[in-house]
Each structure stands twice: as structure tokens, then as C-alpha cells.
Amino acid sequence: MQTGDFTYLLPDEVIAQQPVEPRDAARLLDTRDMSDHRFGDLAGLLVSGDLLVVNKTRVRAARLRGTKREGGGAVEVLLLSTTASGRWEALVKPARRIRPGTVLDLGDLVAHVISVLPGGLFRLDLFAGDGTGVEDAIDRHGETPLPPYIRQRLADPERYQTMFADRVGSAAAPTAGLHFTDRVVRSLADRQIQLAAVELEIGLDTFRPIGTDAITDHVMHSERYSVPLETAAAVAGARARGGRVVAVGTTVVRTLESAFDGTDVAAGDGRTDLFIVPGYRFEVVDILVTNFHLPASTLVVMIAAFMGPAWRSAYAHALARGYRFLSFGDAMLAERAP
């Protein structure tokens, strides 16, 4: 399978630059019959006994601007994740002349470059110079890292957080969750549709396109995930009663499929570099609610694996009907292909 097999023509004018208000006014395409809805209609498209799983990660203010201590050149750092040792993996621009030992001044933060990693990454030690914690200093001095195709600033940075956002850890939002409101959650409860949560810290592959001709040559960046005990129990319960597991977003798909132990979804923390491509056997997820993604991205490859060739018809319908694409765009509901 070639990367070019998963591309499509995406006009600039359909890339949403601002989210709609209210959140649940976003459009929702039910790809099972190509019917057009609003996200507020989601509960009516599901059935009693279904289990909806969301990603409750919160986006870190991960873009930091500053200067090189030696020479004074301007730099921009995008923090991606922490390591087990407490160090950070990051992208640094401009990357040229950034070497181990380089010191970067980033507001009240100081970054020491420890090593250069494959894929254009850097490993850093971060120190807060004002006596507070590093995360507090990041929150004060950092900016929310909107994707590069969004060229307008948000008046309210909280608009890039979901209503479920809890623990800081991601470099990007789980965008399918951006459409939820209290009203949508109440309507799910009214239909006896259960809600559960996982965490997956969204990292590098949200920003990095597939850089190989063959998709199987692409290497996924490892991301941390966590499945609470109550979520594992809820998935097991739904499966036992014949209910469907509905993943809200591709990050939830990766989490649940990575945590499957051969029988059920196992509770606990882990890391995943799972790259879901056509031919993958889905063990957990039955329904997927997701936004429309960049051409030739790992996310479109996952959609093709989940839906089969029908993904092209769904995307063509959305384009023809004026749906808005990417992070601040509209959503679709898809059923796993046999």
C-alpha cells in the first residue's frame, strides 16, 4: 500500500479556521446512509446500551518562544512529551545549529539540550527559574499549539479544549471531542448510552505527515495512554450485553485497541506506537465518531482500515455537501466494515 493511495483533493476553503458556536451545531455525517445531521443529534443515531468512550487529555500550552543563550538567535520550542526520566522530547525551530549543550531561554524557563534524536527531535531538560514548577511555568509562558493549517488565532484558547479535558499531557486536542456540550451528554444519558473516558497523550504524529512511499515504512511515534479500571469494566460490560463500543476520535481507537489483551480491554498505563492500516483486525471498537482528516495522513489510513473503500465515498459526500474539514471542522459517524 502506497501513501498516495490515501490522498484526496482538499481545497483550502473547506479547512475550518474557527470552530462553530455552539459546539454541538457542527454538522455530523452518518456514513451508514450518507444522511446529514447536527452533532446535537448524536444520541438519536445510537441505541440504548451503547458505550461512548472519549479522550479526556488536556492540551498543554506547549509552544514556547525564546532565544539561544549563546548568540541570541530566536527559537521556538514545541514540547511533545515527557520521558520516564522526566526529560522532554521536543521540536525546535530553527533546528540548525542546535546541538547538545545548547541553552535556550524561554521566559521563566531554561532548556538544556541533552541530545539530538532521530526524526528531527531533541531531548531537553527544563528548569523553572522563578521557583515554581515546570508545568506551571509552561502554562504561564506557553501558547496553545494550533495545527499549522489554522492561520487564525483563537480569541479563547479554551475553545481548543474539550469539555472532558482533565489532566494536561497532549500537544494537540482530541478534536472529535470538541463538539460535545452538556446538552449532548444529557441526551446520551436520557437514551441510556453510557459514557467512559481514557487518556492518550497526543504527540508528534499529529504534526508529522507520512514521509515514506509505502505506508508500512512509516514509523509511529510512541504515545502514553491510560485506561481507568472503571472504563475497562464499562467496555467489558458493553461487550457482554451486546452493546457497541463507540470511540470518539482516532486517539480513543488507538488506546482501546492497544489495551486489548486478547480477551478484554485491560486497565492500566502503557505506551503505544500502533499504526492501524488496512487489513488490521479491530477487536474492540464498533463505531467511530471522528472529524475529517488531512490527505495521506496516518489518520486517514486508519479511517480506511476501519471503513474499507467506503471512506472515499464518505469524504466525497462531505466535500460535495460543504462540510468543514480538519480540527475545527465537522464530524462523521462510521460503522466498522465487516
C-alpha positions in Angstrom: 0.0 0.0 0.0 1.3 3.4 -1.1 0.9 6.7 0.7 -0.6 8.1 -2.5 -3.5 5.6 -2.2 -4.8 7.6 0.8 -4.8 11.1 -0.6 -7.7 13.2 -1.9 -8.1 16.8 -3.1 -8.7 19.1 -0.1 -9.5 22.7 -1.2 -8.2 25.4 1.2 -11.6 26.9 1.5 -13.1 23.9 3.3 -10.4 23.9 6.0 -12.2 25.3 9.1 -10.3 28.2 10.6 -12.6 28.8 13.5 -14.9 26.5 15.5 -18.7 26.9 15.2 -20.8 28.1 18.1 -22.4 26.4 19.9 -20.1 23.4 19.7 -22.9 20.9 19.0 -24.0 22.9 16.0 -21.2 21.3 14.0 -22.5 19.0 11.2 -22.4 15.2 11.6 -22.4 12.9 8.6 -23.9 9.4 9.3 -21.9 7.4 6.7 -24.1 4.4 7.1 -26.7 6.0 4.9 -25.0 9.3 4.0 -27.5 11.3 5.9 -26.7 14.8 7.2 -27.3 15.8 10.8 -26.0 18.1 13.5 -23.7 16.9 16.3 -26.5 17.6 18.7 -28.4 14.7 17.1 -25.7 12.1 18.1 -27.7 10.3 20.7 -30.5 9.7 18.2 -28.0 7.9 15.9 -27.0 5.4 18.6 -29.0 2.9 20.7 -29.6 2.2 24.3 -26.8 0.0 25.7 -24.0 1.6 23.5 -20.9 2.8 25.3 -19.3 6.1 24.2 -15.6 6.5 25.1 -13.8 9.9 25.0 -10.2 11.0 25.4 -10.0 13.3 28.5 -6.5 14.6 27.8 -5.9 18.3 28.1 -3.7 20.3 25.7 -0.5 21.7 27.1 0.5 25.3 26.3 3.4 23.6 24.6 4.7 26.2 22.1 7.4 28.3 23.8 9.3 31.2 22.3 12.7 32.5 23.3 16.3 32.8 22.4 19.6 30.9 22.3 21.7 32.0 25.2 24.8 31.9 23.1 24.3 34.2 20.1 20.8 35.3 21.0 19.0 33.9 17.9 15.2 33.5 18.2 13.9 29.9 18.8 10.5 28.2 19.0 10.1 25.0 21.0 7.2 22.7 20.7 7.0 20.3 23.7 5.7 16.9 22.7 6.0 14.6 25.7 7.9 13.7 28.8 10.1 10.7 29.2 10.2 8.3 32.1 13.3 10.1 33.4 11.5 13.5 33.5 13.1 14.9 30.4 11.2 16.3 27.4 11.1 15.5 23.8 10.5 18.5 21.6 10.7 20.0 18.2 12.9 23.1 17.9 12.9 25.7 15.2 15.2 26.6 13.6 16.8 23.2 14.2 20.1 24.1 12.6 22.9 24.9 15.0 21.0 23.3 17.9 23.5 20.9 19.4 23.8 19.0 22.7 24.8 21.6 25.3 22.8 24.4 23.7 20.9 26.5 26.3 17.6 28.1 25.4 16.0 30.9 27.5 12.2 30.6 27.2 10.7 33.2 29.5 10.9 31.9 33.1 12.0 28.5 31.7 15.5 27.4 30.8 16.0 24.4 28.4 19.3 22.5 28.2 19.6 20.4 25.0 20.7 16.9 26.1 20.7 15.1 22.8 19.5 15.1 19.1 17.1 12.2 18.4 16.0 10.6 15.1 13.2 12.3 13.2 14.3 15.9 14.0 13.5 15.6 17.7 15.5 17.0 20.6 15.7 15.8 24.2 15.7 18.6 26.7 16.0 19.2 30.4 13.6 22.0 31.5 14.0 24.2 34.6 11.7 26.9 36.0 13.7 29.9 37.0 11.1 31.5 39.2 10.9 28.8 41.8 7.6 27.4 40.6 7.0 24.0 38.9 7.9 23.5 35.3 4.3 22.7 34.3 3.1 26.0 36.0 5.8 27.9 34.1 4.8 26.3 30.8 1.2 27.2 31.4 2.1 30.9 32.0 4.5 31.4 29.2 3.4 28.9 26.5 0.9 29.1 23.7 -1.6 26.5 22.7 -0.1 24.9 19.6 -2.8 25.0 16.9 -2.1 22.9 13.8 -0.2 24.7 11.1 -3.2 24.8 8.7 -5.1 27.0 11.2 -3.9 30.5 10.4 -6.2 32.5 12.7 -5.7 33.0 16.4 -8.4 31.9 18.8 -10.0 34.6 20.9 -10.5 32.0 23.7 -7.8 29.3 23.9 -10.2 27.1 25.9 -12.1 26.6 22.6 -9.3 24.1 21.7 -10.0 22.1 24.8 -12.8 19.5 25.1 -15.4 19.6 27.9 -13.8 16.4 29.2 -10.2 17.9 29.4 -8.7 16.9 32.7 -5.0 16.1 33.0 -2.5 18.1 30.9 -0.4 16.0 28.6 -1.1 16.5 24.9 0.4 18.6 22.2 -2.9 18.7 20.3 -6.6 18.3 21.1 -8.6 15.1 20.5 -10.7 17.1 18.1 -13.7 14.8 17.8 -14.4 15.6 21.4 -14.6 19.4 20.7 -18.2 19.1 19.6 -19.6 17.8 22.9 -21.7 20.0 25.2 -23.7 19.4 28.4 -26.8 19.1 26.2 -25.3 16.3 24.2 -24.1 14.5 27.3 -27.6 14.8 28.8 -29.2 13.4 25.6 -26.9 10.4 25.7 -27.8 9.7 29.4 -31.5 10.0 28.5 -31.1 7.2 26.0 -29.2 5.0 28.4 -26.0 5.4 26.5 -23.1 5.2 28.9 -20.0 7.5 28.8 -16.5 6.5 29.8 -13.0 8.1 29.3 -9.4 7.2 28.5 -6.3 9.2 28.1 -3.9 9.3 25.2 -1.2 12.0 25.1 -1.3 13.2 21.6 2.2 13.8 20.3 4.4 14.0 17.2 2.3 12.1 14.6 -0.5 14.7 14.8 2.0 17.2 13.3 4.1 14.9 11.1 2.9 13.7 7.7 3.7 10.2 6.4 7.2 10.7 4.8 7.5 7.3 3.1 6.1 6.0 -0.2 5.0 2.7 1.4 2.8 3.3 4.4 4.2 0.2 6.2 7.6 2.0 6.2 6.2 4.8 8.3 7.2 4.6 12.0 4.7 5.9 14.5 5.9 8.0 17.5 5.2 6.3 20.8 2.4 7.9 23.0 1.4 7.3 26.6 -2.1 6.1 27.3 -4.1 5.2 30.4 -7.3 3.2 30.8 -9.0 3.6 34.2 -10.5 0.5 35.9 -14.0 1.8 35.5 -13.5 2.3 31.8 -12.2 -1.3 31.3 -15.2 -2.6 33.2 -17.6 -0.5 31.2 -16.1 -1.8 27.9 -16.4 -5.4 29.2 -19.9 -4.8 30.3 -21.0 -3.3 27.0 -19.5 -6.2 25.1 -21.1 -8.8 27.4 -24.6 -7.3 26.9 -24.2 -6.9 23.1 -23.8 -3.2 23.2 -21.5 -1.4 20.8 -18.3 0.4 21.7 -18.3 3.9 20.2 -14.9 5.6 20.0 -14.9 9.4 20.0 -11.8 10.0 17.8 -8.9 8.1 16.4 -6.9 8.5 19.7 -9.6 6.5 21.5 -9.4 3.8 18.8 -5.6 3.5 19.3 -6.0 3.4 23.1 -8.7 0.7 23.2 -7.1 -1.4 20.6 -3.7 -1.1 22.2 -5.0 -2.1 25.6 -6.8 -5.2 24.3 -5.2 -8.2 26.0 -6.7 -10.9 23.8 -9.9 -11.1 25.8 -10.8 -7.7 27.1 -9.5 -4.1 27.4 -7.0 -4.2 30.3 -6.9 -1.3 32.7 -3.6 0.5 33.4 -1.0 2.7 31.8 1.1 1.9 28.7 2.7 3.3 25.6 1.6 2.6 22.1 3.1 3.0 18.6 0.2 1.2 17.0 -0.2 2.1 13.3 -3.6 0.9 12.1 -3.6 0.2 8.4 -6.0 -1.7 6.1 -6.0 -5.3 7.0 -5.9 -4.6 10.7 -8.4 -6.7 12.7 -10.4 -4.4 15.1 -11.0 -6.2 18.4 -12.9 -3.5 20.4 -14.3 -0.6 18.5 -17.6 -0.9 16.6 -18.5 2.7 15.8 -16.2 5.7 15.3 -17.1 9.4 15.6 -14.3 11.5 14.1 -13.5 14.7 12.2 -12.4 14.7 8.5 -8.6 14.4 8.3 -5.6 15.5 6.2 -5.0 13.7 3.0 -2.3 10.9 3.1 -2.2 11.1 6.9 -2.0 8.2 9.4 -5.5 9.2 10.5 -7.0 8.8 7.0 -5.1 5.4 6.8 -6.9 4.4 10.0 -10.3 5.5 8.6 -9.6 3.4 5.5 -8.8 0.4 7.7 -12.0 1.0 9.7 -14.5 1.7 6.9 -12.8 -0.1 3.9 -13.1 1.6 0.5 -16.3 3.4 1.6 -14.2 6.1 3.2 -13.7 7.7 -0.2 -17.5 7.9 -0.8 -17.9 9.5 2.7 -15.2 12.1 2.1 -16.6 12.9 -1.4 -20.1 13.3 0.0 -18.8 15.6 2.7 -16.9 17.8 0.2 -19.8 18.0 -2.1 -22.2 18.9 0.7 -20.0 21.7 2.1 -18.8 20.1 5.3 -15.9 21.8 7.1 -12.7 19.8 7.4 -9.9 19.2 9.9 -9.5 20.2 13.6 -12.2 22.8 13.8 -14.4 21.2 11.2 -17.4 18.9 11.2 -17.7 15.2 12.1 -18.8 11.9 10.8 -20.1 8.7 12.3 -18.8 5.4 10.8 -19.5 1.8 11.4 -16.7 -0.8 11.3 -16.6 -2.6 8.0 -17.2 -6.4 8.2 
